[in-house]
Amino acid sequence: MAMPWALAVYIMNMVWMVLDDWISSCVTVADEIAQALRTGDIGPFPIG
């Protein structure tokens, strides 16, 4: 049975909204970490 067009568009919009918020959060966290590294608030991450 085929999915109605309006339902497919609704699902697509909901998925895009969730992904958009998730990507925005990741970029915000990455920006905060980069700023702290530049100002010296935190040092390079130790490996090993």
CYANA upper distance limits for C-alpha pairs under 8 A (distance plus 0.5 A):
  3 MET  CA      7 LEU  CA      7.26
  3 MET  CA      8 ALA  CA      7.14
  4 PRO  CA      8 ALA  CA      6.98
  5 TRP  CA      9 VAL  CA      6.79
  6 ALA  CA     10 TYR  CA      6.62
  7 LEU  CA     11 ILE  CA      6.65
  8 ALA  CA     12 MET  CA      6.62
  9 VAL  CA     13 ASN  CA      6.62
 10 TYR  CA     14 MET  CA      6.78
 11 ILE  CA     15 VAL  CA      6.70
 12 MET  CA     16 TRP  CA      6.61
 13 ASN  CA     17 MET  CA      6.59
 14 MET  CA     18 VAL  CA      6.86
 15 VAL  CA     19 LEU  CA      6.70
 16 TRP  CA     20 ASP  CA      6.41
 17 MET  CA     21 ASP  CA      6.80
 18 VAL  CA     22 TRP  CA      6.72
 19 LEU  CA     23 ILE  CA      6.54
 20 ASP  CA     24 SER  CA      6.61
 21 ASP  CA     25 SER  CA      6.69
 22 TRP  CA     26 CYS  CA      6.81
 23 ILE  CA     27 VAL  CA      6.70
 24 SER  CA     28 THR  CA      6.69
 25 SER  CA     29 VAL  CA      6.78
 26 CYS  CA     30 ALA  CA      6.65
 27 VAL  CA     31 ASP  CA      6.56
 28 THR  CA     32 GLU  CA      6.81
 29 VAL  CA     33 ILE  CA      6.79
 30 ALA  CA     34 ALA  CA      6.60
 31 ASP  CA     35 GLN  CA      6.58
 32 GLU  CA     36 ALA  CA      6.71
 33 ILE  CA     37 LEU  CA      6.70
 34 ALA  CA     38 ARG  CA      6.69
 35 GLN  CA     39 THR  CA      6.74
 36 ALA  CA     40 GLY  CA      6.50
 36 ALA  CA     41 ASP  CA      5.51
 36 ALA  CA     42 ILE  CA      6.31
 37 LEU  CA     41 ASP  CA      6.74
 37 LEU  CA     42 ILE  CA      5.97
 37 LEU  CA     43 GLY  CA      6.70
 37 LEU  CA     44 PRO  CA      7.71
